Amino acid sequence: MLLAQRGLSVLVVEKDPFPRYHVGESLTGTGGDFIARVGLADQMAAFDFPAKPGVKVVGREGAKYFVPVLRPTWQVRRAEFDNLLLEHAMAKGAEHVLGTVTDVILDGERVVGLTLSTAAGDEQSLRCSMVIDASGQGVFMSRKEIAGPRRVAAFSRQIALYSQFKGVEPDVGEQFNSTVIFYRDTYHWAWLIPISSDTVSIGIVLPTTSYKLRGGTAKAAMAWGLGHLNAELTERTREAEQVEDMHVSRNYSYRVDPFVGPGWLCVGDSHCFTDPIFSFGASLAMTEAEAAADTVAAAIADPSAEPELLASYAHYCNTGQGRASELIRYFWKFPAFFKFLTQGQYRDDLIRLLAGDCFTPEPLPATLEMRANLDDSPVLQRIPAGRARDIAARIYRRFDFFQGVDAAFLELCEDAVMISFILSEDDIDLYDSLRDFEEQLVADFGRDDLAIFSFTPDIIDAMPSVANAFPIVDRRPAAQRAMPQAEGDGGGML
Ligand SMILES: Cc1cc2nc3c(=O)[nH]c(=O)nc-3n(C[C@H](O)[C@H](O)[C@H](O)COP(=O)(O)OP(=O)(O)OC[C@H]3O[C@@H](n4cnc5c(N)ncnc54)[C@H](O)[C@@H]3O)c2cc1C
């Protein structure tokens, strides 16, 4: 719609007939801003989407706090909301085809068009000035190896089970129609989002390992979540009736890089998605879409400026996504301090960040404070300052939250730096992420005397002692922490 209203010729290719179910019902303030800017605020009222007053967090023992929205926004039924956006785009002059994009057309390095298979069964080839990949978790450009590979990121290896329910006790007063986050332990949480006067969306989120322990089926894990995750959730859903199919998403946190190139760019989930706890997804996608529209329109007007425009778009997206991700990391690492930040001197910043104001040219003071705390680890201070500590800091930043990497050790032997990772399983996604990380380390610190090893449970016995190594990350249960110790040498070389 943003390009069509500038008079450009736009084709929207969508594979699913709308309206269709989609997860992601709670919008942030920037989502609300977008809706108002494109002139849909009145229609939102006509659809009776609940106005969202804020986010309420309920801790394991029942402690609660509330963060209000900065600007008016809504809870939406995505089937209707996405259809509204599509119809609005068409009203602005965009053309819509029901079909699946199957491939890109290249002219040398440049993307110059697409092939698609329409619902009517036609195969079509289309030429265009610019392709925008908005394929969501389908990561189309990445799958076609035009964009970079999809790499699992922090917060992957989680599973979410969700559906819609009636008969759930509502919040009252100023918190009526809030998003509620029920928090139990790290990475165990639930959402409750009112999406109409009598229906709420409820999702239970667990690490994959925990899901297996809770019966390993969506039904069993949902029953466990409603019954045991949080006492308030249990109480409020006592009379609840499920009125939608159960949906399941897993391993949904990832990044694609690069995500722009000659003749194309990615928007929203097609290049990045991070843990949904603060409902950033749809609003980030809308903020990026506005920047993408500016970029594409300017690149079409002045093709010689395209490389610079694309680089600046990528920087903008990375800034916003990065700050949203830092906020989420901080919540999981320091939940009690997070609550404190929402009440104390950084309250206004936290309200802004939760509204999606993650794209400001300079980071807000709260972001700097959180970043300093996240980057600070006592073990790093024990490593001699210089190359080794810089490498350790990089490992810490990347893997402190990385499920699947149970531990990472760094050992110094004269000038050599040896890094050992203990992985929870033999998994190609984990190896790919480690390989990328190694390439980045080598590019930034040089290959000389830098060795990286990884060990999975089946070969852990082959791992030499790490008694003299610095444990940069160690999430293993206490019983496993004494391991591994090689016979005799008590200290060594990998
Ligand atoms: C468990 C979970 C909970 C979430 N909760 C929230 C929340 O509360 N609030 C929030 O804002 N976000 C939430 N999100 C995130 C949200 O769902 C996404 O971030 C958001 O929908 C991204 O929008 P998008 O336009 O990038 O992709 P999508 O909305 O996924 O749209 C992509 C579209 O592309 C189409 N498509 C894909 N491939 C092709 C192809 N080859 N050809 C043609 N069409 C194609 C798809 O059919 C789809 O309609 C959640 C996500 C998860 C996993």
The ligand as an SDF file (V2000), in Angstrom:
LIG
                    3D

 53 58  0  0  0  0  0  0  0  0999 V2000
    4.6400  -18.0900   18.9350 C   0  0  0  0  0  0  0  0  0  0  0  0
    4.5910  -16.7210   18.3180 C   0  0  0  0  0  0  0  0  0  0  0  0
    3.8510  -15.7100   18.9300 C   0  0  0  0  0  0  0  0  0  0  0  0
    3.8250  -14.4290   18.3560 C   0  0  0  0  0  0  0  0  0  0  0  0
    3.1270  -13.4250   18.9780 N   0  0  0  0  0  0  0  0  0  0  0  0
    3.1550  -12.1830   18.4400 C   0  0  0  0  0  0  0  0  0  0  0  0
    2.4220  -11.1050   19.0260 C   0  0  0  0  0  0  0  0  0  0  0  0
    1.7280  -11.2490   20.0190 O   0  0  0  0  0  0  0  0  0  0  0  0
    2.4940   -9.8920   18.4200 N   0  0  0  0  0  0  0  0  0  0  0  0
    3.2180   -9.6860   17.2890 C   0  0  0  0  0  0  0  0  0  0  0  0
    3.2640   -8.5520   16.7820 O   0  0  0  0  0  0  0  0  0  0  0  0
    3.8850  -10.6790   16.7060 N   0  0  0  0  0  0  0  0  0  0  0  0
    3.8740  -11.9070   17.2470 C   0  0  0  0  0  0  0  0  0  0  0  0
    4.5250  -12.9240   16.6220 N   0  0  0  0  0  0  0  0  0  0  0  0
    5.2880  -12.6170   15.4080 C   0  0  0  0  0  0  0  0  0  0  0  0
    4.4100  -12.3720   14.1900 C   0  0  0  0  0  0  0  0  0  0  0  0
    3.6450  -13.5220   13.9130 O   0  0  0  0  0  0  0  0  0  0  0  0
    5.3280  -12.0450   13.0070 C   0  0  0  0  0  0  0  0  0  0  0  0
    6.4540  -11.3330   13.4270 O   0  0  0  0  0  0  0  0  0  0  0  0
    4.6200  -11.2190   11.9520 C   0  0  0  0  0  0  0  0  0  0  0  0
    3.4620  -11.8460   11.4860 O   0  0  0  0  0  0  0  0  0  0  0  0
    5.6070  -10.9800   10.7950 C   0  0  0  0  0  0  0  0  0  0  0  0
    4.9690  -10.4210    9.7190 O   0  0  0  0  0  0  0  0  0  0  0  0
    5.5330  -10.6770    8.2470 P   0  0  0  0  0  0  0  0  0  0  0  0
    4.7140   -9.8000    7.3680 O   0  0  0  0  0  0  0  0  0  0  0  0
    7.0010  -10.5400    8.2130 O   0  0  0  0  0  0  0  0  0  0  0  0
    5.2260  -12.2060    7.9250 O   0  0  0  0  0  0  0  0  0  0  0  0
    3.8270  -12.9650    7.9180 P   0  0  0  0  0  0  0  0  0  0  0  0
    2.8120  -12.2170    8.6820 O   0  0  0  0  0  0  0  0  0  0  0  0
    4.0890  -14.3580    8.3360 O   0  0  0  0  0  0  0  0  0  0  0  0
    3.3910  -12.9320    6.3900 O   0  0  0  0  0  0  0  0  0  0  0  0
    4.0750  -13.6800    5.4170 C   0  0  0  0  0  0  0  0  0  0  0  0
    3.1000  -14.0120    4.2900 C   0  0  0  0  0  0  0  0  0  0  0  0
    3.8460  -14.4700    3.1720 O   0  0  0  0  0  0  0  0  0  0  0  0
    3.1260  -15.5290    2.5590 C   0  0  0  0  0  0  0  0  0  0  0  0
    4.1030  -16.3350    1.8150 N   0  0  0  0  0  0  0  0  0  0  0  0
    5.1460  -17.0370    2.3220 C   0  0  0  0  0  0  0  0  0  0  0  0
    5.8480  -17.6190    1.3170 N   0  0  0  0  0  0  0  0  0  0  0  0
    5.2300  -17.2730    0.1670 C   0  0  0  0  0  0  0  0  0  0  0  0
    5.4880  -17.5700   -1.2150 C   0  0  0  0  0  0  0  0  0  0  0  0
    6.5350  -18.3170   -1.6010 N   0  0  0  0  0  0  0  0  0  0  0  0
    4.6520  -17.0710   -2.1380 N   0  0  0  0  0  0  0  0  0  0  0  0
    3.5860  -16.2960   -1.7710 C   0  0  0  0  0  0  0  0  0  0  0  0
    3.2990  -15.9830   -0.4830 N   0  0  0  0  0  0  0  0  0  0  0  0
    4.1130  -16.4640    0.4780 C   0  0  0  0  0  0  0  0  0  0  0  0
    2.4860  -16.2680    3.7430 C   0  0  0  0  0  0  0  0  0  0  0  0
    1.3720  -17.0160    3.3300 O   0  0  0  0  0  0  0  0  0  0  0  0
    2.1360  -15.1110    4.6730 C   0  0  0  0  0  0  0  0  0  0  0  0
    0.8000  -14.6710    4.4940 O   0  0  0  0  0  0  0  0  0  0  0  0
    4.5500  -14.1970   17.1630 C   0  0  0  0  0  0  0  0  0  0  0  0
    5.2580  -15.2260   16.5520 C   0  0  0  0  0  0  0  0  0  0  0  0
    5.2880  -16.4760   17.1210 C   0  0  0  0  0  0  0  0  0  0  0  0
    6.0870  -17.5740   16.4500 C   0  0  0  0  0  0  0  0  0  0  0  0
  1  2  1  0
  2  3  1  0
  2 52  2  0
  3  4  2  0
  4  5  1  0
  4 50  1  0
  5  6  2  0
  6  7  1  0
  6 13  1  0
  7  8  2  0
  7  9  1  0
  9 10  1  0
 10 11  2  0
 10 12  1  0
 12 13  2  0
 13 14  1  0
 14 15  1  0
 14 50  1  0
 15 16  1  0
 16 17  1  0
 16 18  1  0
 18 19  1  0
 18 20  1  0
 20 21  1  0
 20 22  1  0
 22 23  1  0
 23 24  1  0
 24 25  2  0
 24 26  1  0
 24 27  1  0
 27 28  1  0
 28 29  2  0
 28 30  1  0
 28 31  1  0
 31 32  1  0
 32 33  1  0
 33 34  1  0
 33 48  1  0
 34 35  1  0
 35 36  1  0
 35 46  1  0
 36 37  1  0
 36 45  1  0
 37 38  2  0
 38 39  1  0
 39 40  1  0
 39 45  2  0
 40 41  1  0
 40 42  2  0
 42 43  1  0
 43 44  2  0
 44 45  1  0
 46 47  1  0
 46 48  1  0
 48 49  1  0
 50 51  2  0
 51 52  1  0
 52 53  1  0
M  END
$$$$
